[in-house]
Amino acid sequence: MAKHSFDPPLRLAGAPNVLIHSLDEAADYMRFYEGARRPMTRDSVLHHIEGAKSAEEQRDAANTFRAWAESEALLIDT
């Protein structure tokens, strides 16, 4: 799986808030997140993360995850 890390970690809304440090954690979060407004988009972003191999693909997947979290109103302190 991807090695990219978020620095600083992404903080997502929840009870309690969730810190995402890596693409692995982002993928795990997405696998179990049930409140998606657009489940097909969530699944597409997850697929993108899981397929990211090169450093460039990982950066792109990280940016895609951040954009998805923001569109779902999950991202705190952007």
CNS distance restraints for C-alpha pairs under 8 A (distance, minus, plus):
assign (resid   1 and name CA) (resid  24 and name CA) 6.69 0.50 0.50
assign (resid   1 and name CA) (resid  50 and name CA) 6.30 0.50 0.50
assign (resid   1 and name CA) (resid  51 and name CA) 7.79 0.50 0.50
assign (resid   1 and name CA) (resid  52 and name CA) 7.47 0.50 0.50
assign (resid   1 and name CA) (resid  53 and name CA) 7.36 0.50 0.50
assign (resid   2 and name CA) (resid  23 and name CA) 6.00 0.50 0.50
assign (resid   2 and name CA) (resid  24 and name CA) 6.48 0.50 0.50
assign (resid   2 and name CA) (resid  49 and name CA) 7.26 0.50 0.50
assign (resid   2 and name CA) (resid  50 and name CA) 7.13 0.50 0.50
assign (resid   2 and name CA) (resid  52 and name CA) 6.01 0.50 0.50
assign (resid   2 and name CA) (resid  53 and name CA) 6.15 0.50 0.50
assign (resid   2 and name CA) (resid  58 and name CA) 6.27 0.50 0.50
assign (resid   3 and name CA) (resid  22 and name CA) 6.98 0.50 0.50
assign (resid   3 and name CA) (resid  23 and name CA) 6.72 0.50 0.50
assign (resid   3 and name CA) (resid  24 and name CA) 7.46 0.50 0.50
assign (resid   3 and name CA) (resid  58 and name CA) 7.49 0.50 0.50
assign (resid   4 and name CA) (resid  22 and name CA) 5.78 0.50 0.50
assign (resid   4 and name CA) (resid  23 and name CA) 5.84 0.50 0.50
assign (resid   4 and name CA) (resid  55 and name CA) 7.42 0.50 0.50
assign (resid   4 and name CA) (resid  58 and name CA) 5.91 0.50 0.50
assign (resid   4 and name CA) (resid  59 and name CA) 6.93 0.50 0.50
assign (resid   4 and name CA) (resid  62 and name CA) 7.46 0.50 0.50
assign (resid   5 and name CA) (resid   9 and name CA) 7.76 0.50 0.50
assign (resid   5 and name CA) (resid  21 and name CA) 5.56 0.50 0.50
assign (resid   5 and name CA) (resid  22 and name CA) 4.10 0.50 0.50
assign (resid   5 and name CA) (resid  23 and name CA) 6.40 0.50 0.50
assign (resid   6 and name CA) (resid  10 and name CA) 6.62 0.50 0.50
assign (resid   6 and name CA) (resid  20 and name CA) 7.19 0.50 0.50
assign (resid   6 and name CA) (resid  21 and name CA) 5.11 0.50 0.50
assign (resid   6 and name CA) (resid  22 and name CA) 5.65 0.50 0.50
assign (resid   6 and name CA) (resid  23 and name CA) 7.89 0.50 0.50
assign (resid   6 and name CA) (resid  62 and name CA) 7.86 0.50 0.50
assign (resid   7 and name CA) (resid  21 and name CA) 7.30 0.50 0.50
assign (resid   8 and name CA) (resid  21 and name CA) 7.67 0.50 0.50
assign (resid   9 and name CA) (resid  19 and name CA) 6.03 0.50 0.50
assign (resid   9 and name CA) (resid  20 and name CA) 5.36 0.50 0.50
assign (resid   9 and name CA) (resid  21 and name CA) 4.69 0.50 0.50
assign (resid   9 and name CA) (resid  22 and name CA) 7.79 0.50 0.50
assign (resid  10 and name CA) (resid  19 and name CA) 5.58 0.50 0.50
assign (resid  10 and name CA) (resid  20 and name CA) 4.99 0.50 0.50
assign (resid  10 and name CA) (resid  21 and name CA) 6.69 0.50 0.50
assign (resid  10 and name CA) (resid  75 and name CA) 7.13 0.50 0.50
assign (resid  10 and name CA) (resid  76 and name CA) 7.66 0.50 0.50
assign (resid  11 and name CA) (resid  17 and name CA) 6.64 0.50 0.50
assign (resid  11 and name CA) (resid  18 and name CA) 5.65 0.50 0.50
assign (resid  11 and name CA) (resid  19 and name CA) 4.61 0.50 0.50
assign (resid  11 and name CA) (resid  20 and name CA) 6.36 0.50 0.50
assign (resid  11 and name CA) (resid  75 and name CA) 6.09 0.50 0.50
assign (resid  11 and name CA) (resid  76 and name CA) 5.49 0.50 0.50
assign (resid  11 and name CA) (resid  77 and name CA) 7.30 0.50 0.50
assign (resid  12 and name CA) (resid  17 and name CA) 5.67 0.50 0.50
assign (resid  12 and name CA) (resid  18 and name CA) 5.04 0.50 0.50
assign (resid  12 and name CA) (resid  19 and name CA) 6.31 0.50 0.50
assign (resid  12 and name CA) (resid  20 and name CA) 7.60 0.50 0.50
assign (resid  12 and name CA) (resid  69 and name CA) 7.63 0.50 0.50
assign (resid  12 and name CA) (resid  74 and name CA) 5.02 0.50 0.50
assign (resid  12 and name CA) (resid  75 and name CA) 4.75 0.50 0.50
assign (resid  12 and name CA) (resid  76 and name CA) 5.60 0.50 0.50
assign (resid  13 and name CA) (resid  17 and name CA) 4.97 0.50 0.50
assign (resid  13 and name CA) (resid  18 and name CA) 6.55 0.50 0.50
assign (resid  13 and name CA) (resid  73 and name CA) 8.00 0.50 0.50
assign (resid  13 and name CA) (resid  74 and name CA) 4.95 0.50 0.50
assign (resid  13 and name CA) (resid  75 and name CA) 6.38 0.50 0.50
assign (resid  13 and name CA) (resid  76 and name CA) 6.36 0.50 0.50
assign (resid  14 and name CA) (resid  18 and name CA) 6.36 0.50 0.50
assign (resid  14 and name CA) (resid  74 and name CA) 7.88 0.50 0.50
assign (resid  20 and name CA) (resid  25 and name CA) 5.77 0.50 0.50
assign (resid  20 and name CA) (resid  26 and name CA) 6.02 0.50 0.50
assign (resid  21 and name CA) (resid  25 and name CA) 6.52 0.50 0.50
assign (resid  21 and name CA) (resid  26 and name CA) 7.80 0.50 0.50
assign (resid  22 and name CA) (resid  26 and name CA) 6.27 0.50 0.50
assign (resid  23 and name CA) (resid  27 and name CA) 6.04 0.50 0.50
assign (resid  23 and name CA) (resid  49 and name CA) 6.79 0.50 0.50
assign (resid  23 and name CA) (resid  58 and name CA) 7.85 0.50 0.50
assign (resid  23 and name CA) (resid  61 and name CA) 7.95 0.50 0.50
assign (resid  23 and name CA) (resid  62 and name CA) 6.62 0.50 0.50
assign (resid  24 and name CA) (resid  28 and name CA) 6.26 0.50 0.50
assign (resid  25 and name CA) (resid  29 and name CA) 6.05 0.50 0.50
assign (resid  26 and name CA) (resid  30 and name CA) 6.22 0.50 0.50
assign (resid  26 and name CA) (resid  65 and name CA) 7.36 0.50 0.50
assign (resid  27 and name CA) (resid  31 and name CA) 6.21 0.50 0.50
assign (resid  27 and name CA) (resid  46 and name CA) 5.89 0.50 0.50
assign (resid  27 and name CA) (resid  49 and name CA) 6.67 0.50 0.50
assign (resid  27 and name CA) (resid  50 and name CA) 7.23 0.50 0.50
assign (resid  28 and name CA) (resid  32 and name CA) 6.74 0.50 0.50
assign (resid  29 and name CA) (resid  33 and name CA) 6.01 0.50 0.50
assign (resid  30 and name CA) (resid  42 and name CA) 6.93 0.50 0.50
assign (resid  30 and name CA) (resid  43 and name CA) 7.94 0.50 0.50
assign (resid  30 and name CA) (resid  46 and name CA) 6.56 0.50 0.50
assign (resid  31 and name CA) (resid  46 and name CA) 7.59 0.50 0.50
assign (resid  36 and name CA) (resid  42 and name CA) 6.84 0.50 0.50
assign (resid  36 and name CA) (resid  72 and name CA) 6.88 0.50 0.50
assign (resid  37 and name CA) (resid  72 and name CA) 6.77 0.50 0.50
assign (resid  38 and name CA) (resid  42 and name CA) 6.48 0.50 0.50
assign (resid  39 and name CA) (resid  43 and name CA) 6.18 0.50 0.50
assign (resid  40 and name CA) (resid  44 and name CA) 6.14 0.50 0.50
assign (resid  41 and name CA) (resid  45 and name CA) 6.17 0.50 0.50
assign (resid  42 and name CA) (resid  46 and name CA) 6.16 0.50 0.50
assign (resid  42 and name CA) (resid  68 and name CA) 7.43 0.50 0.50
assign (resid  43 and name CA) (resid  47 and name CA) 6.14 0.50 0.50
assign (resid  44 and name CA) (resid  48 and name CA) 6.21 0.50 0.50
assign (resid  45 and name CA) (resid  49 and name CA) 6.26 0.50 0.50
assign (resid  45 and name CA) (resid  61 and name CA) 7.48 0.50 0.50
assign (resid  45 and name CA) (resid  64 and name CA) 6.68 0.50 0.50
assign (resid  45 and name CA) (resid  65 and name CA) 6.44 0.50 0.50
assign (resid  45 and name CA) (resid  68 and name CA) 7.56 0.50 0.50
assign (resid  46 and name CA) (resid  50 and name CA) 6.16 0.50 0.50
assign (resid  47 and name CA) (resid  51 and name CA) 6.15 0.50 0.50
assign (resid  48 and name CA) (resid  52 and name CA) 6.30 0.50 0.50
assign (resid  48 and name CA) (resid  61 and name CA) 6.01 0.50 0.50
assign (resid  49 and name CA) (resid  58 and name CA) 7.12 0.50 0.50
assign (resid  49 and name CA) (resid  61 and name CA) 5.17 0.50 0.50
assign (resid  49 and name CA) (resid  62 and name CA) 7.45 0.50 0.50
assign (resid  49 and name CA) (resid  65 and name CA) 7.88 0.50 0.50
assign (resid  52 and name CA) (resid  57 and name CA) 4.91 0.50 0.50
assign (resid  52 and name CA) (resid  58 and name CA) 5.09 0.50 0.50
assign (resid  52 and name CA) (resid  61 and name CA) 6.67 0.50 0.50
assign (resid  53 and name CA) (resid  57 and name CA) 6.12 0.50 0.50
assign (resid  53 and name CA) (resid  58 and name CA) 6.49 0.50 0.50
assign (resid  54 and name CA) (resid  58 and name CA) 6.16 0.50 0.50
assign (resid  55 and name CA) (resid  59 and name CA) 6.20 0.50 0.50
assign (resid  56 and name CA) (resid  60 and name CA) 6.21 0.50 0.50
assign (resid  57 and name CA) (resid  61 and name CA) 6.04 0.50 0.50
assign (resid  58 and name CA) (resid  62 and name CA) 6.03 0.50 0.50
assign (resid  59 and name CA) (resid  63 and name CA) 6.21 0.50 0.50
assign (resid  60 and name CA) (resid  64 and name CA) 6.13 0.50 0.50
assign (resid  61 and name CA) (resid  65 and name CA) 6.09 0.50 0.50
assign (resid  62 and name CA) (resid  66 and name CA) 6.19 0.50 0.50
assign (resid  63 and name CA) (resid  67 and name CA) 6.15 0.50 0.50
assign (resid  64 and name CA) (resid  68 and name CA) 6.12 0.50 0.50
assign (resid  65 and name CA) (resid  69 and name CA) 6.11 0.50 0.50
assign (resid  66 and name CA) (resid  70 and name CA) 6.17 0.50 0.50
assign (resid  66 and name CA) (resid  75 and name CA) 7.65 0.50 0.50
assign (resid  67 and name CA) (resid  71 and name CA) 6.12 0.50 0.50
assign (resid  68 and name CA) (resid  72 and name CA) 6.21 0.50 0.50
assign (resid  69 and name CA) (resid  73 and name CA) 6.31 0.50 0.50
assign (resid  69 and name CA) (resid  74 and name CA) 5.14 0.50 0.50
assign (resid  69 and name CA) (resid  75 and name CA) 5.51 0.50 0.50
assign (resid  70 and name CA) (resid  74 and name CA) 5.77 0.50 0.50
assign (resid  70 and name CA) (resid  75 and name CA) 5.09 0.50 0.50
